[in-house]
Amino acid sequence: MLNLKQFIVLPVFFATNFASAFAAVPVVSFVSPEDGEQVESGTITVVGSYSNATSISFSIDNGESVEANLASGGWNTVVETSVLALGEHTFTVTAKSDSGEVSSDISIEVVEAEIDERISNITYHSSVDETELSAVLFTPQDASSTQEAIPLVVHLHGGGGFGEIDSAMTNELGSRGWIGISPDGRDWGLGQLGCFPGAPSFAYVDSDDPNVGPGEQDILDAIAWAKENYNIDSERIYLAGFSMGGRGTYSIGLKNPGLFAAIAPMAAPVDMFDNFATRPEPAACKQGITGGEPGDSDVVDTMYRITSGRFLIENAYNLPVFVGHGMVDPIALNIQGAPNALLNGWHMTTDNSWNACSGDESLGLCFGHTPTLQELSEYHPDGYSWGYHFAAGVSHAQDETLISGGSYDNGSLGTAKPEDATKVQGIFDFFDQHVRNPSPETVFYKTYTNSHNSSYWLKLTSAVSWQDTPAAVRIKRDKAMNALQIRASRTQAIEIDLDQAQLQSWLPLTLSLDRLDDAVYDPAILMAEGETQTSSVVLTSDEISASSKALIFINGRVLSDDEYSIQDGSLVIYSLTIDSLALGFVYIR
């Protein structure tokens, strides 16, 4: 006969074991390639989805298993199909959890890759450490002999991948007669820690950590190599990238806006704080690029910001941006309200609903709303040209529709093609519309470091470099009035190249100087109430020499000789106050 205690315990026992018996079993599947698909001999990224799993392993033809890279809801691994015999092979993925394991198979056929003589492999050297680096190069016929300047498209591959110019890009480059270059990357130490093992990769940021290396400079060196070897049109250099390469496209493009005519990030994470908070990769991978966890130091937090597109997006004032993303991407989801929606372009373009907190709010990773491209372009209609393509039915893949455009009929969203409003633009349609302006009327530049401080005819030195706080300047020039309107925040020095800005050093120059106070920008830019700042203003010109004389009025007062200096090529005005409007007139003879 059961006593009361037994009566209570038994239901608990049965309930516990019932729940255990019916615990969610792991689920795993392939997204790309599909069962029965043909793949060319070469390098491919296999992508899939999963749930309720603690680990995912991948094997070919029941051979040795390798751990796949995990992201929320998705997994991926790089496969070198060139080492496989031509013909059919079985890909197997296995998901494991405490409640068991489950596997899924697909059959693929490796076919011989078509040889395109316009594609070659090249080597170039790092300007940092002379490391020999490799890249894939696409050159149209007669590229070496033509006298006409040729546009260049730089393509950044995803994590764990190699330099790639796929058939969709080849078609677009070939039809336009453009050159394409896609660097491979260098063998990095993070690969030894399980971060995209088996392939070179790019952090797309310069770091003293040898596990990361000079990832940004390696890309700039590839561009320099192309310009040395071909007649590249400097006004038509474009930057595109996929996944981690999309993040690099944001980061490199927005730090160097005066270099590119337009950029096109695809399937890109845009917030490394959110990457830390929500992605399931090993800590070494998530922290390797930034050097630690958020909050470890100002330098670490600065690295999180300068590798996150959303904290630099204001720099796109004169840099057109095209955002591409698959709407069923299991790696970096693109749907509003979906897990990891903040890792992608939705909140960079049309949706300003994000509360700007990454992960659990208890982590303290809340930084205030940063603006979308739509908000910026509405507030500043003379700047911020942008477009987008959110492709229906596309997973975490650099799909042809993102490259060449697609249809609205299947539910895709995006900017219409100029020549056919019934079609959605691709990145090459967008590139075709934009040519770099080497001397724009208004320049905005925001930086967290003094290693990136130049944009067109502006150069600034931050008073808070590497302190996790941005310095920013917005300057508008008026050629007719020979005037400069300067708005600044936390700058130590503001340098203007009068020649490149197309202003005259020998005419009276009007200056106005005030603090940058613009609600549409990242709130971190704004100086706190009571925060004061002074900044030097440097005017450079080939017309200025050490023998030049200057007469400078600031707020009705003539500056004394110890408040400015003149040397060959520059006039330096020391310590102007930015907290209240300064109106100045500069006469140089």
N, C-alpha and C positions, 0 to 999 in steps of 0.2 A: 504494500500500500504506500503510495507516494505521500511524503509529508509536504508541507507548504514550500520549504526551501527547495526540494527537488522539483516541485511544480514550476517554480520560478526559473531554476537553472536550465531545465531541459529545453524550454522554448528558446532561450538565448543560445544554447548549444546548437539547436537545429537551425536557427536563423543565421548564425555565423557561418556554419558549414554550407548552408544553402547559398548564401551570398558568395562564398568562396568558390563553390562549384560552378556558379554562373557568372563569375567575374568576366569582365570584357576581355575577349581573346584578341590578340593582335590581328590587324588587317594590313595588308601591303599589296601594292599593285604597281605596274609599269604605266607611265604616261607617254614617254618617248624613249626609244622608238616603239612602234606598235608591233604586235604579233604579226609575223609574216613579212615585215618590211625589209627592203633591201637597203644596206648601208655601204657606202664606199669605204675601201681600205684607207685608213688614216686615223684621225683622232675624233672621237665623238664623246659627248656627255650624255650618259644615261640618266633619266629623270623619272621619279615615281612619287607616289603618295603613300602615306601610312597613318595608322592611328593605334593607340594602346600598346605601343612598343617601346622598349628601352634601348634596343640596338637593332641595326639593319646591316646584314652582310650580303655580299654580292659575289657570284661565281660564274664562270663560263665553262660549259661542258662538264659540269660536276668537278671542276678543278679546285684549286686552292681558293678559299674565301678571303675577301678583303672587306674591311669595315667601310660602309658608305658614309658620306657626309650628310648630316641631318640638319633640317630646318623645320620650323613649325609646320606640320602637316605634309612635309615633303622630304625626299632624299635624293641624292645625286652622286654619281661617281664617273670619273673619266676613264674611258676604255680606248686603248690603242689597238684598233682593229687591224692595223698593218702587220701585226705579228701573228694574226690568225690566218689560217689557210682560207682560200676562197671557197665559198660554199656555205652550207647551213651550219648554224651554231645555236646552242641553247643558253640563254641568259636566265639565271636563277637568282631571285632575291628572297631572303629569309628574314622575317621579323621575329624577335624574341621578346618575351616579357615574363613576369613571374607566373603567369597563368599558362605559359606554353609557348610554342613557336608555330609559325605557319610560313609556307613558301609559295611562290608564284613563278611560273615559267613563261617565257616567250621564245619563239623561234625567229631568228633573223638570218638573212643571207648576206654574207660579205661579198661584194662585187668589186672588180678592179676599178680603181678611180680613173676617171678620164683625165688625160694629161692636157693641161692648158699652158701653152708656152708663154702666155703673158704673166704667169705666176712663177715666182722664183723665191729662193731662200737667200737672204743676204746677211752679212755680219757688219756690225758697227761697234765702236768702242765707247765705253763710259768716260765722260769727262771728269768723273769723280775719282775713279780708281783704275781706269784703263782696262777693266774687265771686258772681254770680248762677248758681245751680245748678238742675238740672232733675231730675225724678223722675217715675216712673209711679205713679199712685195708684189703688187699688181702694177704692170706698166702697159699702157696701150701701145699699139704699133707706132713706131717712129717717135716714141717719147724722148729718146736720147738726142735726136737730130732736129726736132722742131724748134723754131724760133719763138713760137707763141708760148706764153706762160701757162702752166698747167695747174689746175686745182688739185689739192691733195686732201684725201680723207684718211685720218688716223683712226684705227679701230683698236679698242682695248678689250681683250678677252675676259671671260669670267674666271672666278676662282678655280684653280685646279686645271685650267685649260692651257692651250697653246695659242700662239698667234694664228689667226684664221681670217681668210677672206672667202666667205662661202659663195655658193653659186648665185644667190640673190644679189649679193654685193658685186660680184663679178659682172653680172648682167648690167647693173646700173652704172658701174665704173666704165665698162666697155662701151656702152651706148653713148656716154658723155665724153669719152676720151680722157678721163681723169686717172690720177695715180692713187693707189691705196697702199698703206703700210700698216702692218699689225705685228708689233713686237711680241716675242715669246715670253720675255721675263728672264729672271735669273734664278738659279737654284737657291731657295731661301731656307733658313734654318727652321722656320715654322713647319716646313714639310716633314722634318724629322720628328715633330711632335704630334703628327697625325692631322695636320691642317693641310688639306688638299695634297696628300702624299702622292708621289710618283710623277709629279709634273712641276715645271717651273711656274711661278706665279708672280703676281704684282700686288703690293699693298697700295700702289699709286700714291705714295706719300714718301717724302724724304725723311729718313730716320737714321740716327747714329747707331741704332741697334742692328748688328750685322744679320740678325734673323729677318730683318725687314729690308734694309738697304736703301739706296737712293731711287726709290720706285718712280717718283715724279720726274727726276732729272733724266732717268733712263728714257722716258717718253720724249722729253724735250730734245735729248740727244738724237733720237731716231728722226725727229723732224729736221734737226740740223743736218743729219746725214742726207736726207732726201733733198734738202735745198742745195747741198754741196754737189750732188750728183745729177740733179735734174733742174730744169728751169721752172721752179715752183712759183705759182702765183701767190705772193704773200698776202694778198687781199682775199684769197679763197682757200684758206686752210680750215678744214672742218674736223671736229672731234666727235666720235661715236663710241659707245661701249655697251656691253651686256653684263648684267648682274653685278659682280664686283667691279667689272670694267665700266658699268654704268655709274657706280658710285665714284670711280676714278674720273669719269667724264665730268661729273659735277665738280669734284674737288679740284682737278687740274684746270678745267675750263674757267671756273669762277675765281680761282686765284690768279689766273693769267688771262683776263677777259680781252686784253688788247691784242692777243696773239691770234685768236680764232674768229672766223666769220660767223660761225654758228656751232652749237653742240647738240648732241642727241643721246641722252642717257636712256637705256632700255632696261626694264626689269630691275631697276636700281634701288638698293636700300639708301635712304636719305638721312638716317639718324643713327649714329653709332652708339648713342646712349640706349636707344631702343633695342639695337642689336645686342648689346650687353644684357639688357633686362629680359628679353624674350626668346632669344635663339638658344637651341640646345647644344651647340657645339662645345667642345672642351674649353675650359677657361683659358688655356694657353693660346687657343686660336682667337677667341674673342678679345683677349687683352693684349695679344702679341703686337698688333698694329699700333695700339695706343700707349702701350707700356705699363698698363695696370688697370685697376678698377676705377670707376668714377669716384672722385673724392680723394684719391691717393695723394695727389699734389696738383698744383696749378698747371704744371707742365703736362701731366697726364690729361687733365680736363681740357686743356687747350688742344691736345691731339684729338680728343673725341670731337671737338667742334670743327677743327679744320679738315677732318675727314667726313664731315656730314654736310650734304648739300643744303639742308634747310637753314643752316646758320651762315651761309655765304650767298644766298640766292639774290640779295639786293645788288650784288656785283654784276648781275645780268642786265643792267640798265641799257648797255649798248651791245649786249651779246645775246642774239636770238637763241632760244632754248626750245627743243622739241622733245617731248616726253613720250616714250612708247612703253606699253606694258600689256601682257596677256591678262584677260579677265578671269581666267581659271588657273592662275599661277599658284601651285601648291607650295612654292618656296618663299616668295615674297608677294603675298596676296594683294590684289588690287581693288577689292570690293569694299565699299564703305561699310564699316562696322565689323568686318571680318578680322580674324586673328592676324596680327602683324600688318594690318592695313597701313600702319604708320611707316612701314619700311619702304614704301613705294611712292609712286608719283601722284597718287590721288590727292594727297594733301599738299602737293607742290603746285597743283594746277587749278582745279575748279572747286575743291571742297575745303572751306575754312572752318569746319566744325570741330577740329581736333582740340582737345583741352590741353595739349602740349605736355602731357605727362607720359613718361615711358615706363611700361611695366606697372607693377604694384605701386600705388602712390606712397606707400611706406618707404620705398627706396629713396624718395626725395628727388627723383629725376624729373622735376617739373620746372620748365624754363620760360614759360610765357609763350603766347602764340607768336609764331613767326609767319610772315606773310606768304600768301600764295602768289603765283605769277599773275593770276587774274586780278587779285587785289592790287598788286603793284602797278599793273598796266592801266587799271582804271584810275588810280590815284595819280600816276605819271603817264598820261597818254602819249607823251613824246618819247617814251622809252619802253623797254620790256616787251619786245616782240616775242611771241611764243605760239606754240602749237602742240597738239597731242594726238595720240592714237591709242585708244584702249580697245584691243582686239578681242572680239568675242570668240570663245572656244580655244584660245591660245593659252598654253601652259607656260612654264618657266622655260621659254625658248625664244631664240632670236628668229622669230617667224618671218617668212617672206613678206607677209602683209605689213609688218612694221618697217621693213626696208623699202618696199615698193608701193605700199598703199593697198587698200581693200575696199570692201563694200559696206554700206550701212545696213544692207538687207538682213544680215545675220545678227544684228543687235550691237555691232561695234559702235564706239563713240569716238569723235575726234574732229579735227579740222578738215574742211573740205579741200579737195584738190583745186588749184586755181583754174584749171582748164575744164574740170568736170565736177560740178557741185554734188553729183550723186555718188561720188567716190570719196573715201577717206585718204588723207595724205599719208605718205610714208616719209622716212627721214630724208631720202634723196630729193623728193619734191620740195621739202622745206629747205634743204641746203641750196637748191637751185635758185631760190628766191633771194638769197642773202649774200652780200659782199661786204667785207669789213670796211668800216669807215675809220681811217687812221687818225682823224682829228675831229671827234664828235663835239657838239656844242656843250653838252653837259657830261660830266664824268662823276660817277659815284664809285667809291672804293672803301671797302671795309676789310680790316685785317686783324688777326690775333697775334701776328708775329712780324718782325722786321725783315724776315727772309722773303716775305711776299709783300711788297709795298709799292708796286708800280702799276699804273693803268693809263695807257695812252699818253697824254701830256702831263700827267700827275704822278708825283712820288711823295709818299708820306712816311714819316718816322713815328712810330707809336710810342706814347709815354708809358704804356702798360704791356709791352711785349711779353708774351708767354705767361700772362697773369690771368688767363681765362676770361678776359674782358676785352671787347673789341674797341679799336679805334676806327673812326670813319670820317670821310670827307665827301661832301657833294659840292662840286664847283661848276658854275655856269659861266661861260665866257660870252662876251658880246663884242664881236669883231668891229661892228660899226662904231661903237662907243669906246672901243679899246678898254674894256672893263672886265673885271672878275668879281663874281659874287661867290664868296666862300662860306660854307657852313661846315663846322668841324666838331668832333667829339674826341677827347683824349689823345690829341696829337701833340707830338713834341716839335715836329717840323713839317711844313707843307711846302713842297717844291713844285713849281710850275715851269715847264719848258715853254717859254713865250714863242719860240720859233715854231715848235710843233703845234702849239695852240693857235697859231696864225694871228698872234697879237704883235704889236709894234713896240719894241723897247725904246725907240727914240721919240715916241709920242707920249704925252701925259697918260699915265695908266691909273684908272680908278679902281680902288679896292674896297670891298665891303666884307666884313668878317663878323660872324655870329656863331652861336652854338647851334649844332644840328638838333632840331627838335621836331621830329616828324613821326606822327603816330603810326603810320603804316609800316615803319621799319621794325625790326627786332627790338623789343623794349630794352634789351641789354645795351643797345647803342646809346640810349639817352643818358645824359649825365644826371646824377641825383641832385635834388634841390640842395643848394648850398655848396655843391661841388664846384670848385673853380679850376680854371685852366689858362695857361698862357702857351703860346706856340710861336715859333719862328716861322717866317714866310721867306722862302728862297725863290728868287726870280732868276732863271738862267736864259742866256741868249748868246749867240756867237757875236752879237753886236756890243756886248758888255766887255770892257777891258779894265785892267787895273788902273788905268789913267782916267777912267770915266768918273764923272761927278754926279752926285744925286742930291735932290731936294725932296724931302719926304714929309708930307703933312698927314698926321693921324688924329682924327677928332679935333681938327682945328689947331693942332700944336705941331711945330716943326721939330723933327727928331734931331737930337744932338749927334755928333760924330761917333760917340761910343754906343749908340743904339742901333747902328747898322755898320756893315762893312762891304767893301767892293773888292773883288779880285777878278782875274781873267775868267770870263764866262758866267759870273754870277753876282747878284746883289742879295745880301742876307739882312733881313730886318729882324731884330731880336725881340723875343718875348712880348708879342702882342697879346692883349687880353681878349679872350673869346667869350667872356660871360656877358658882355654887353656889346651892342653894335659898334663896330669900329669902322669909320669911313675914312679912307685914305686916298691921297693922290701922290703918285710917284713920278718924278721927273728925272730922267737919266740923260746926261750929256757926255 
